[in-house]
Amino acid sequence: MDIRRAVGVKMGIAPEKLADLPTYGESARYTERERAALAFCERITRDDLEVTEECLTRLREHFTEPEIVELTFTIGFQTFASKFSKAWRVAPQGFSA
């Protein structure tokens, strides 16, 4: 999360909003569109969850099919990068400090 958090702040995402990420479902800082994307992301990245029809229906209320494809690719790529860094024990570099 180190560099991604730093990039998020640089792009204008408030640090408080990033701090609320673990509770995005209840946080007033996230829109329904963002919540749908984050729920989708969570279901893709966690082994104990599945992408349900309900999740996809909610996602389609806020995103077009091309946007969902791009979102899925981005989530997959970031998951790969995270797993790769973990496997090679890449320590945080202080980007978000």
Distance bins in CASP14 RR format, pairs under 12 A and 6 or more apart:
PFRMAT RR
TARGET T0000
AUTHOR 0000-0000-0000
RMODE 2
METHOD distances of the structure
MODEL  1
1 7 0 0 0 0 0 1 0 0 0 0 0
1 8 0 0 0 0 0 1 0 0 0 0 0
1 9 0 0 0 0 0 1 0 0 0 0 0
1 18 0 0 0 0 1 0 0 0 0 0 0
1 19 0 0 0 0 0 1 0 0 0 0 0
1 21 0 0 0 0 1 0 0 0 0 0 0
1 22 0 0 0 0 0 1 0 0 0 0 0
1 78 0 0 0 0 1 0 0 0 0 0 0
1 81 0 0 0 0 0 1 0 0 0 0 0
1 82 0 0 0 0 1 0 0 0 0 0 0
1 85 0 0 0 0 0 1 0 0 0 0 0
1 86 0 0 0 0 0 1 0 0 0 0 0
1 92 0 0 0 0 1 0 0 0 0 0 0
1 93 0 0 0 0 0 1 0 0 0 0 0
1 94 0 0 0 0 0 1 0 0 0 0 0
1 95 0 0 0 0 1 0 0 0 0 0 0
1 96 1 0 0 1 0 0 0 0 0 0 0
2 8 0 0 0 0 0 1 0 0 0 0 0
2 9 0 0 0 0 0 1 0 0 0 0 0
2 18 0 0 0 0 0 1 0 0 0 0 0
2 81 0 0 0 0 0 1 0 0 0 0 0
2 82 0 0 0 0 0 1 0 0 0 0 0
2 85 0 0 0 0 1 0 0 0 0 0 0
2 90 0 0 0 0 1 0 0 0 0 0 0
2 91 0 0 0 0 1 0 0 0 0 0 0
2 92 1 1 0 0 0 0 0 0 0 0 0
2 93 1 0 1 0 0 0 0 0 0 0 0
2 94 1 0 1 0 0 0 0 0 0 0 0
2 95 1 0 1 0 0 0 0 0 0 0 0
2 96 1 0 1 0 0 0 0 0 0 0 0
2 97 0 0 0 0 1 0 0 0 0 0 0
3 9 0 0 0 0 0 1 0 0 0 0 0
3 10 0 0 0 0 0 1 0 0 0 0 0
3 78 0 0 0 0 0 1 0 0 0 0 0
3 81 0 0 0 0 1 0 0 0 0 0 0
3 82 0 0 0 0 0 1 0 0 0 0 0
3 85 0 0 0 0 1 0 0 0 0 0 0
3 90 0 0 0 0 0 1 0 0 0 0 0
3 92 0 0 0 0 1 0 0 0 0 0 0
3 93 1 0 0 1 0 0 0 0 0 0 0
3 94 0 0 0 0 1 0 0 0 0 0 0
3 95 1 0 1 0 0 0 0 0 0 0 0
3 96 1 0 0 1 0 0 0 0 0 0 0
3 97 0 0 0 0 0 1 0 0 0 0 0
4 10 0 0 0 0 0 1 0 0 0 0 0
4 11 0 0 0 0 0 1 0 0 0 0 0
4 13 0 0 0 0 0 1 0 0 0 0 0
4 18 0 0 0 0 1 0 0 0 0 0 0
4 21 0 0 0 0 0 1 0 0 0 0 0
4 74 0 0 0 0 0 1 0 0 0 0 0
4 77 0 0 0 0 0 1 0 0 0 0 0
4 78 1 0 0 1 0 0 0 0 0 0 0
4 79 0 0 0 0 0 1 0 0 0 0 0
4 81 0 0 0 0 1 0 0 0 0 0 0
4 82 0 0 0 0 1 0 0 0 0 0 0
4 85 0 0 0 0 0 1 0 0 0 0 0
4 92 0 0 0 0 0 1 0 0 0 0 0
4 93 0 0 0 0 0 1 0 0 0 0 0
4 95 0 0 0 0 1 0 0 0 0 0 0
4 96 0 0 0 0 1 0 0 0 0 0 0
5 11 0 0 0 0 0 1 0 0 0 0 0
5 12 0 0 0 0 0 1 0 0 0 0 0
5 13 0 0 0 0 1 0 0 0 0 0 0
5 14 0 0 0 0 0 1 0 0 0 0 0
5 15 0 0 0 0 1 0 0 0 0 0 0
5 17 0 0 0 0 0 1 0 0 0 0 0
5 18 1 0 1 0 0 0 0 0 0 0 0
5 19 0 0 0 0 1 0 0 0 0 0 0
5 21 0 0 0 0 1 0 0 0 0 0 0
5 92 0 0 0 0 1 0 0 0 0 0 0
5 93 0 0 0 0 0 1 0 0 0 0 0
5 94 0 0 0 0 1 0 0 0 0 0 0
5 95 1 0 0 1 0 0 0 0 0 0 0
5 96 1 1 0 0 0 0 0 0 0 0 0
5 97 0 0 0 0 1 0 0 0 0 0 0
6 12 0 0 0 0 0 1 0 0 0 0 0
6 13 0 0 0 0 0 1 0 0 0 0 0
6 15 0 0 0 0 0 1 0 0 0 0 0
6 18 0 0 0 0 0 1 0 0 0 0 0
6 92 0 0 0 0 0 1 0 0 0 0 0
6 93 0 0 0 0 1 0 0 0 0 0 0
6 94 1 0 0 1 0 0 0 0 0 0 0
6 95 1 1 0 0 0 0 0 0 0 0 0
6 96 1 0 1 0 0 0 0 0 0 0 0
6 97 0 0 0 0 1 0 0 0 0 0 0
7 13 0 0 0 0 1 0 0 0 0 0 0
7 18 0 0 0 0 0 1 0 0 0 0 0
7 78 0 0 0 0 0 1 0 0 0 0 0
7 95 0 0 0 0 1 0 0 0 0 0 0
7 96 0 0 0 0 1 0 0 0 0 0 0
8 14 0 0 0 0 1 0 0 0 0 0 0
8 15 0 0 0 0 1 0 0 0 0 0 0
8 17 0 0 0 0 1 0 0 0 0 0 0
8 18 1 0 0 1 0 0 0 0 0 0 0
8 21 0 0 0 0 0 1 0 0 0 0 0
8 95 0 0 0 0 0 1 0 0 0 0 0
8 96 0 0 0 0 1 0 0 0 0 0 0
9 15 1 0 1 0 0 0 0 0 0 0 0
9 16 0 0 0 0 0 1 0 0 0 0 0
9 17 0 0 0 0 1 0 0 0 0 0 0
9 18 1 0 0 1 0 0 0 0 0 0 0
9 19 0 0 0 0 0 1 0 0 0 0 0
9 95 0 0 0 0 1 0 0 0 0 0 0
9 96 1 0 0 1 0 0 0 0 0 0 0
9 97 0 0 0 0 0 1 0 0 0 0 0
10 18 0 0 0 0 0 1 0 0 0 0 0
10 95 0 0 0 0 1 0 0 0 0 0 0
10 96 0 0 0 0 0 1 0 0 0 0 0
11 17 0 0 0 0 0 1 0 0 0 0 0
11 18 0 0 0 0 0 1 0 0 0 0 0
12 18 0 0 0 0 0 1 0 0 0 0 0
13 19 0 0 0 0 0 1 0 0 0 0 0
13 20 0 0 0 0 0 1 0 0 0 0 0
13 21 0 0 0 0 1 0 0 0 0 0 0
13 29 0 0 0 0 1 0 0 0 0 0 0
13 30 0 0 0 0 0 1 0 0 0 0 0
13 34 0 0 0 0 0 1 0 0 0 0 0
13 96 0 0 0 0 0 1 0 0 0 0 0
14 20 0 0 0 0 1 0 0 0 0 0 0
14 21 0 0 0 0 0 1 0 0 0 0 0
14 27 0 0 0 0 0 1 0 0 0 0 0
14 29 1 0 0 1 0 0 0 0 0 0 0
14 30 0 0 0 0 0 1 0 0 0 0 0
15 21 0 0 0 0 0 1 0 0 0 0 0
15 29 0 0 0 0 0 1 0 0 0 0 0
15 96 0 0 0 0 1 0 0 0 0 0 0
15 97 0 0 0 0 0 1 0 0 0 0 0
16 23 0 0 0 0 0 1 0 0 0 0 0
16 27 0 0 0 0 1 0 0 0 0 0 0
16 28 0 0 0 0 0 1 0 0 0 0 0
16 29 1 0 0 1 0 0 0 0 0 0 0
16 30 0 0 0 0 0 1 0 0 0 0 0
17 23 0 0 0 0 0 1 0 0 0 0 0
17 24 0 0 0 0 1 0 0 0 0 0 0
17 27 1 0 0 1 0 0 0 0 0 0 0
17 28 0 0 0 0 0 1 0 0 0 0 0
17 29 1 0 1 0 0 0 0 0 0 0 0
17 30 1 0 0 1 0 0 0 0 0 0 0
17 31 0 0 0 0 0 1 0 0 0 0 0
17 34 0 0 0 0 1 0 0 0 0 0 0
17 38 0 0 0 0 0 1 0 0 0 0 0
18 24 0 0 0 0 0 1 0 0 0 0 0
18 27 0 0 0 0 0 1 0 0 0 0 0
18 29 0 0 0 0 1 0 0 0 0 0 0
18 30 0 0 0 0 0 1 0 0 0 0 0
18 96 0 0 0 0 1 0 0 0 0 0 0
19 27 0 0 0 0 1 0 0 0 0 0 0
19 29 0 0 0 0 1 0 0 0 0 0 0
19 30 0 0 0 0 0 1 0 0 0 0 0
19 96 0 0 0 0 0 1 0 0 0 0 0
20 26 0 0 0 0 1 0 0 0 0 0 0
20 27 1 1 0 0 0 0 0 0 0 0 0
20 28 0 0 0 0 1 0 0 0 0 0 0
20 29 1 0 1 0 0 0 0 0 0 0 0
20 30 1 0 0 1 0 0 0 0 0 0 0
20 34 0 0 0 0 0 1 0 0 0 0 0
20 35 0 0 0 0 0 1 0 0 0 0 0
20 38 0 0 0 0 0 1 0 0 0 0 0
21 27 0 0 0 0 1 0 0 0 0 0 0
21 29 0 0 0 0 1 0 0 0 0 0 0
21 30 0 0 0 0 1 0 0 0 0 0 0
21 34 0 0 0 0 0 1 0 0 0 0 0
21 35 0 0 0 0 0 1 0 0 0 0 0
21 37 0 0 0 0 0 1 0 0 0 0 0
21 38 1 0 0 1 0 0 0 0 0 0 0
21 41 0 0 0 0 0 1 0 0 0 0 0
21 42 0 0 0 0 0 1 0 0 0 0 0
22 30 0 0 0 0 0 1 0 0 0 0 0
22 38 0 0 0 0 0 1 0 0 0 0 0
22 42 0 0 0 0 0 1 0 0 0 0 0
23 29 0 0 0 0 1 0 0 0 0 0 0
23 30 0 0 0 0 1 0 0 0 0 0 0
23 35 0 0 0 0 0 1 0 0 0 0 0
23 38 0 0 0 0 0 1 0 0 0 0 0
24 30 1 0 1 0 0 0 0 0 0 0 0
24 31 0 0 0 0 0 1 0 0 0 0 0
24 32 0 0 0 0 0 1 0 0 0 0 0
24 33 0 0 0 0 0 1 0 0 0 0 0
24 34 1 0 0 1 0 0 0 0 0 0 0
24 35 1 0 1 0 0 0 0 0 0 0 0
24 36 0 0 0 0 0 1 0 0 0 0 0
24 37 0 0 0 0 1 0 0 0 0 0 0
24 38 1 0 1 0 0 0 0 0 0 0 0
24 39 0 0 0 0 1 0 0 0 0 0 0
24 40 0 0 0 0 0 1 0 0 0 0 0
24 41 0 0 0 0 1 0 0 0 0 0 0
24 42 0 0 0 0 1 0 0 0 0 0 0
25 31 0 0 0 0 0 1 0 0 0 0 0
25 32 0 0 0 0 1 0 0 0 0 0 0
25 34 0 0 0 0 1 0 0 0 0 0 0
25 35 1 0 1 0 0 0 0 0 0 0 0
25 36 0 0 0 0 0 1 0 0 0 0 0
25 37 0 0 0 0 0 1 0 0 0 0 0
25 38 1 0 0 1 0 0 0 0 0 0 0
25 39 1 0 0 1 0 0 0 0 0 0 0
25 42 0 0 0 0 1 0 0 0 0 0 0
26 35 0 0 0 0 1 0 0 0 0 0 0
26 38 0 0 0 0 0 1 0 0 0 0 0
27 34 0 0 0 0 1 0 0 0 0 0 0
27 35 0 0 0 0 1 0 0 0 0 0 0
27 38 0 0 0 0 1 0 0 0 0 0 0
28 34 0 0 0 0 0 1 0 0 0 0 0
28 35 0 0 0 0 0 1 0 0 0 0 0
29 35 0 0 0 0 0 1 0 0 0 0 0
29 38 0 0 0 0 0 1 0 0 0 0 0
30 36 0 0 0 0 1 0 0 0 0 0 0
30 37 0 0 0 0 1 0 0 0 0 0 0
30 38 1 0 0 1 0 0 0 0 0 0 0
30 39 0 0 0 0 0 1 0 0 0 0 0
31 37 0 0 0 0 1 0 0 0 0 0 0
31 38 0 0 0 0 0 1 0 0 0 0 0
31 62 0 0 0 0 1 0 0 0 0 0 0
32 38 0 0 0 0 0 1 0 0 0 0 0
32 39 0 0 0 0 0 1 0 0 0 0 0
32 58 0 0 0 0 1 0 0 0 0 0 0
32 59 0 0 0 0 0 1 0 0 0 0 0
32 61 0 0 0 0 1 0 0 0 0 0 0
32 62 1 0 0 1 0 0 0 0 0 0 0
32 63 0 0 0 0 0 1 0 0 0 0 0
33 39 0 0 0 0 0 1 0 0 0 0 0
33 40 0 0 0 0 0 1 0 0 0 0 0
33 58 0 0 0 0 1 0 0 0 0 0 0
33 59 0 0 0 0 1 0 0 0 0 0 0
33 60 0 0 0 0 0 1 0 0 0 0 0
33 61 0 0 0 0 1 0 0 0 0 0 0
33 62 1 0 1 0 0 0 0 0 0 0 0
33 63 1 0 0 1 0 0 0 0 0 0 0
33 64 0 0 0 0 0 1 0 0 0 0 0
33 67 0 0 0 0 0 1 0 0 0 0 0
33 71 0 0 0 0 0 1 0 0 0 0 0
34 40 0 0 0 0 0 1 0 0 0 0 0
34 41 0 0 0 0 0 1 0 0 0 0 0
34 58 0 0 0 0 0 1 0 0 0 0 0
34 59 0 0 0 0 0 1 0 0 0 0 0
34 62 0 0 0 0 1 0 0 0 0 0 0
34 63 0 0 0 0 0 1 0 0 0 0 0
34 71 0 0 0 0 0 1 0 0 0 0 0
35 41 0 0 0 0 0 1 0 0 0 0 0
35 42 0 0 0 0 0 1 0 0 0 0 0
35 55 0 0 0 0 0 1 0 0 0 0 0
35 58 0 0 0 0 1 0 0 0 0 0 0
35 59 0 0 0 0 0 1 0 0 0 0 0
35 61 0 0 0 0 0 1 0 0 0 0 0
35 62 0 0 0 0 1 0 0 0 0 0 0
36 42 0 0 0 0 0 1 0 0 0 0 0
36 43 0 0 0 0 0 1 0 0 0 0 0
36 51 0 0 0 0 0 1 0 0 0 0 0
36 54 0 0 0 0 0 1 0 0 0 0 0
36 55 0 0 0 0 1 0 0 0 0 0 0
36 56 0 0 0 0 1 0 0 0 0 0 0
36 57 0 0 0 0 1 0 0 0 0 0 0
36 58 1 0 1 0 0 0 0 0 0 0 0
36 59 1 0 1 0 0 0 0 0 0 0 0
36 60 0 0 0 0 1 0 0 0 0 0 0
36 61 1 0 0 1 0 0 0 0 0 0 0
36 62 1 0 1 0 0 0 0 0 0 0 0
36 63 1 0 0 1 0 0 0 0 0 0 0
36 67 0 0 0 0 0 1 0 0 0 0 0
36 68 0 0 0 0 0 1 0 0 0 0 0
36 71 0 0 0 0 1 0 0 0 0 0 0
37 43 0 0 0 0 0 1 0 0 0 0 0
37 44 0 0 0 0 0 1 0 0 0 0 0
37 55 0 0 0 0 0 1 0 0 0 0 0
37 58 0 0 0 0 1 0 0 0 0 0 0
37 59 1 0 0 1 0 0 0 0 0 0 0
37 60 0 0 0 0 0 1 0 0 0 0 0
37 61 0 0 0 0 0 1 0 0 0 0 0
37 62 1 0 0 1 0 0 0 0 0 0 0
37 63 1 0 0 1 0 0 0 0 0 0 0
37 67 0 0 0 0 1 0 0 0 0 0 0
37 68 0 0 0 0 1 0 0 0 0 0 0
37 70 0 0 0 0 0 1 0 0 0 0 0
37 71 1 0 0 1 0 0 0 0 0 0 0
37 72 0 0 0 0 0 1 0 0 0 0 0
37 74 0 0 0 0 1 0 0 0 0 0 0
37 75 0 0 0 0 1 0 0 0 0 0 0
38 44 0 0 0 0 0 1 0 0 0 0 0
38 45 0 0 0 0 0 1 0 0 0 0 0
38 46 0 0 0 0 0 1 0 0 0 0 0
38 55 0 0 0 0 0 1 0 0 0 0 0
38 58 0 0 0 0 0 1 0 0 0 0 0
38 59 0 0 0 0 0 1 0 0 0 0 0
38 62 0 0 0 0 0 1 0 0 0 0 0
38 71 0 0 0 0 0 1 0 0 0 0 0
38 75 0 0 0 0 0 1 0 0 0 0 0
39 45 0 0 0 0 0 1 0 0 0 0 0
39 46 0 0 0 0 0 1 0 0 0 0 0
39 49 0 0 0 0 1 0 0 0 0 0 0
39 50 0 0 0 0 0 1 0 0 0 0 0
39 51 0 0 0 0 1 0 0 0 0 0 0
39 52 0 0 0 0 1 0 0 0 0 0 0
39 54 0 0 0 0 1 0 0 0 0 0 0
39 55 1 0 1 0 0 0 0 0 0 0 0
39 56 0 0 0 0 0 1 0 0 0 0 0
39 57 0 0 0 0 0 1 0 0 0 0 0
39 58 1 0 0 1 0 0 0 0 0 0 0
39 59 1 0 0 1 0 0 0 0 0 0 0
39 61 0 0 0 0 0 1 0 0 0 0 0
39 62 0 0 0 0 0 1 0 0 0 0 0
39 71 0 0 0 0 0 1 0 0 0 0 0
39 75 0 0 0 0 0 1 0 0 0 0 0
40 46 0 0 0 0 0 1 0 0 0 0 0
40 49 0 0 0 0 0 1 0 0 0 0 0
40 50 0 0 0 0 0 1 0 0 0 0 0
40 51 1 0 0 1 0 0 0 0 0 0 0
40 52 0 0 0 0 0 1 0 0 0 0 0
40 54 0 0 0 0 0 1 0 0 0 0 0
40 55 1 0 1 0 0 0 0 0 0 0 0
40 56 1 0 0 1 0 0 0 0 0 0 0
40 57 0 0 0 0 0 1 0 0 0 0 0
40 58 0 0 0 0 1 0 0 0 0 0 0
40 59 1 0 1 0 0 0 0 0 0 0 0
40 60 0 0 0 0 0 1 0 0 0 0 0
40 61 0 0 0 0 0 1 0 0 0 0 0
40 62 0 0 0 0 1 0 0 0 0 0 0
40 63 0 0 0 0 1 0 0 0 0 0 0
40 67 0 0 0 0 0 1 0 0 0 0 0
40 68 0 0 0 0 1 0 0 0 0 0 0
40 71 1 0 0 1 0 0 0 0 0 0 0
40 72 1 0 0 1 0 0 0 0 0 0 0
40 74 0 0 0 0 0 1 0 0 0 0 0
40 75 1 0 0 1 0 0 0 0 0 0 0
40 76 0 0 0 0 0 1 0 0 0 0 0
41 49 0 0 0 0 0 1 0 0 0 0 0
41 51 0 0 0 0 0 1 0 0 0 0 0
41 55 0 0 0 0 0 1 0 0 0 0 0
41 59 0 0 0 0 0 1 0 0 0 0 0
41 68 0 0 0 0 0 1 0 0 0 0 0
41 71 1 0 0 1 0 0 0 0 0 0 0
41 72 0 0 0 0 1 0 0 0 0 0 0
41 74 0 0 0 0 1 0 0 0 0 0 0
41 75 1 0 1 0 0 0 0 0 0 0 0
41 76 0 0 0 0 1 0 0 0 0 0 0
41 77 0 0 0 0 0 1 0 0 0 0 0
41 78 0 0 0 0 1 0 0 0 0 0 0
41 79 0 0 0 0 1 0 0 0 0 0 0
41 82 0 0 0 0 0 1 0 0 0 0 0
42 48 0 0 0 0 0 1 0 0 0 0 0
42 49 1 0 0 1 0 0 0 0 0 0 0
42 50 0 0 0 0 0 1 0 0 0 0 0
42 51 0 0 0 0 1 0 0 0 0 0 0
42 52 0 0 0 0 0 1 0 0 0 0 0
42 55 0 0 0 0 1 0 0 0 0 0 0
42 59 0 0 0 0 0 1 0 0 0 0 0
42 75 0 0 0 0 1 0 0 0 0 0 0
42 79 0 0 0 0 0 1 0 0 0 0 0
43 49 1 0 1 0 0 0 0 0 0 0 0
43 50 1 0 0 1 0 0 0 0 0 0 0
43 51 1 0 1 0 0 0 0 0 0 0 0
43 52 1 0 0 1 0 0 0 0 0 0 0
43 53 0 0 0 0 0 1 0 0 0 0 0
43 54 0 0 0 0 0 1 0 0 0 0 0
43 55 1 0 1 0 0 0 0 0 0 0 0
43 56 0 0 0 0 1 0 0 0 0 0 0
43 58 0 0 0 0 0 1 0 0 0 0 0
43 59 0 0 0 0 1 0 0 0 0 0 0
43 72 0 0 0 0 0 1 0 0 0 0 0
43 75 0 0 0 0 1 0 0 0 0 0 0
43 79 0 0 0 0 0 1 0 0 0 0 0
44 50 0 0 0 0 1 0 0 0 0 0 0
44 51 1 0 0 1 0 0 0 0 0 0 0
44 52 0 0 0 0 0 1 0 0 0 0 0
44 55 0 0 0 0 1 0 0 0 0 0 0
44 56 0 0 0 0 0 1 0 0 0 0 0
44 59 0 0 0 0 0 1 0 0 0 0 0
44 68 0 0 0 0 0 1 0 0 0 0 0
44 71 0 0 0 0 1 0 0 0 0 0 0
44 72 1 0 0 1 0 0 0 0 0 0 0
44 73 0 0 0 0 0 1 0 0 0 0 0
44 74 0 0 0 0 0 1 0 0 0 0 0
44 75 1 0 1 0 0 0 0 0 0 0 0
44 76 1 0 0 1 0 0 0 0 0 0 0
44 77 0 0 0 0 0 1 0 0 0 0 0
44 78 0 0 0 0 1 0 0 0 0 0 0
44 79 1 0 0 1 0 0 0 0 0 0 0
44 80 0 0 0 0 0 1 0 0 0 0 0
45 51 0 0 0 0 0 1 0 0 0 0 0
45 72 0 0 0 0 0 1 0 0 0 0 0
45 74 0 0 0 0 0 1 0 0 0 0 0
45 75 1 0 0 1 0 0 0 0 0 0 0
45 76 1 0 0 1 0 0 0 0 0 0 0
45 77 0 0 0 0 0 1 0 0 0 0 0
45 78 0 0 0 0 1 0 0 0 0 0 0
45 79 1 0 1 0 0 0 0 0 0 0 0
45 80 0 0 0 0 0 1 0 0 0 0 0
45 81 0 0 0 0 0 1 0 0 0 0 0
45 82 0 0 0 0 1 0 0 0 0 0 0
45 83 0 0 0 0 1 0 0 0 0 0 0
46 75 0 0 0 0 0 1 0 0 0 0 0
46 79 0 0 0 0 0 1 0 0 0 0 0
47 79 0 0 0 0 0 1 0 0 0 0 0
47 83 0 0 0 0 0 1 0 0 0 0 0
49 55 0 0 0 0 1 0 0 0 0 0 0
50 56 0 0 0 0 0 1 0 0 0 0 0
51 57 0 0 0 0 0 1 0 0 0 0 0
51 58 0 0 0 0 0 1 0 0 0 0 0
51 59 0 0 0 0 1 0 0 0 0 0 0
51 68 0 0 0 0 0 1 0 0 0 0 0
51 71 0 0 0 0 0 1 0 0 0 0 0
51 72 0 0 0 0 1 0 0 0 0 0 0
51 75 0 0 0 0 0 1 0 0 0 0 0
52 58 0 0 0 0 1 0 0 0 0 0 0
52 59 0 0 0 0 0 1 0 0 0 0 0
53 59 0 0 0 0 0 1 0 0 0 0 0
53 60 0 0 0 0 0 1 0 0 0 0 0
54 60 0 0 0 0 0 1 0 0 0 0 0
54 61 0 0 0 0 0 1 0 0 0 0 0
55 61 0 0 0 0 0 1 0 0 0 0 0
55 62 0 0 0 0 0 1 0 0 0 0 0
55 63 0 0 0 0 0 1 0 0 0 0 0
55 68 0 0 0 0 0 1 0 0 0 0 0
56 62 0 0 0 0 0 1 0 0 0 0 0
56 63 0 0 0 0 0 1 0 0 0 0 0
56 65 0 0 0 0 0 1 0 0 0 0 0
56 68 0 0 0 0 1 0 0 0 0 0 0
56 71 0 0 0 0 0 1 0 0 0 0 0
56 72 0 0 0 0 0 1 0 0 0 0 0
57 63 0 0 0 0 0 1 0 0 0 0 0
57 68 0 0 0 0 0 1 0 0 0 0 0
58 68 0 0 0 0 0 1 0 0 0 0 0
59 65 0 0 0 0 0 1 0 0 0 0 0
59 67 0 0 0 0 1 0 0 0 0 0 0
59 68 1 0 0 1 0 0 0 0 0 0 0
59 69 0 0 0 0 0 1 0 0 0 0 0
59 71 1 0 0 1 0 0 0 0 0 0 0
59 72 0 0 0 0 1 0 0 0 0 0 0
59 75 0 0 0 0 0 1 0 0 0 0 0
60 66 0 0 0 0 0 1 0 0 0 0 0
60 67 0 0 0 0 1 0 0 0 0 0 0
60 68 1 0 0 1 0 0 0 0 0 0 0
60 71 0 0 0 0 0 1 0 0 0 0 0
61 67 0 0 0 0 0 1 0 0 0 0 0
61 68 0 0 0 0 0 1 0 0 0 0 0
62 68 0 0 0 0 1 0 0 0 0 0 0
62 71 0 0 0 0 0 1 0 0 0 0 0
63 69 0 0 0 0 1 0 0 0 0 0 0
63 70 0 0 0 0 1 0 0 0 0 0 0
63 71 1 0 0 1 0 0 0 0 0 0 0
63 72 0 0 0 0 0 1 0 0 0 0 0
64 70 0 0 0 0 1 0 0 0 0 0 0
64 71 0 0 0 0 0 1 0 0 0 0 0
65 71 0 0 0 0 0 1 0 0 0 0 0
65 72 0 0 0 0 0 1 0 0 0 0 0
66 72 0 0 0 0 0 1 0 0 0 0 0
66 73 0 0 0 0 0 1 0 0 0 0 0
67 73 0 0 0 0 0 1 0 0 0 0 0
67 74 0 0 0 0 0 1 0 0 0 0 0
68 74 0 0 0 0 0 1 0 0 0 0 0
68 75 0 0 0 0 0 1 0 0 0 0 0
69 75 0 0 0 0 0 1 0 0 0 0 0
69 76 0 0 0 0 0 1 0 0 0 0 0
70 76 0 0 0 0 0 1 0 0 0 0 0
70 77 0 0 0 0 0 1 0 0 0 0 0
71 77 0 0 0 0 0 1 0 0 0 0 0
71 78 0 0 0 0 0 1 0 0 0 0 0
72 78 0 0 0 0 0 1 0 0 0 0 0
72 79 0 0 0 0 0 1 0 0 0 0 0
73 79 0 0 0 0 0 1 0 0 0 0 0
73 80 0 0 0 0 0 1 0 0 0 0 0
74 80 0 0 0 0 0 1 0 0 0 0 0
74 81 0 0 0 0 0 1 0 0 0 0 0
75 81 0 0 0 0 0 1 0 0 0 0 0
75 82 0 0 0 0 0 1 0 0 0 0 0
76 82 0 0 0 0 1 0 0 0 0 0 0
76 83 0 0 0 0 1 0 0 0 0 0 0
76 84 0 0 0 0 0 1 0 0 0 0 0
77 83 0 0 0 0 0 1 0 0 0 0 0
77 84 0 0 0 0 0 1 0 0 0 0 0
78 84 0 0 0 0 0 1 0 0 0 0 0
78 85 0 0 0 0 0 1 0 0 0 0 0
79 85 0 0 0 0 0 1 0 0 0 0 0
79 86 0 0 0 0 0 1 0 0 0 0 0
80 86 0 0 0 0 0 1 0 0 0 0 0
80 87 0 0 0 0 0 1 0 0 0 0 0
81 87 0 0 0 0 0 1 0 0 0 0 0
81 88 0 0 0 0 0 1 0 0 0 0 0
81 90 0 0 0 0 1 0 0 0 0 0 0
82 88 0 0 0 0 0 1 0 0 0 0 0
82 90 0 0 0 0 1 0 0 0 0 0 0
82 92 0 0 0 0 0 1 0 0 0 0 0
83 90 0 0 0 0 0 1 0 0 0 0 0
84 90 1 0 0 1 0 0 0 0 0 0 0
85 91 0 0 0 0 1 0 0 0 0 0 0
85 92 0 0 0 0 1 0 0 0 0 0 0
85 93 0 0 0 0 0 1 0 0 0 0 0
86 92 0 0 0 0 0 1 0 0 0 0 0
END
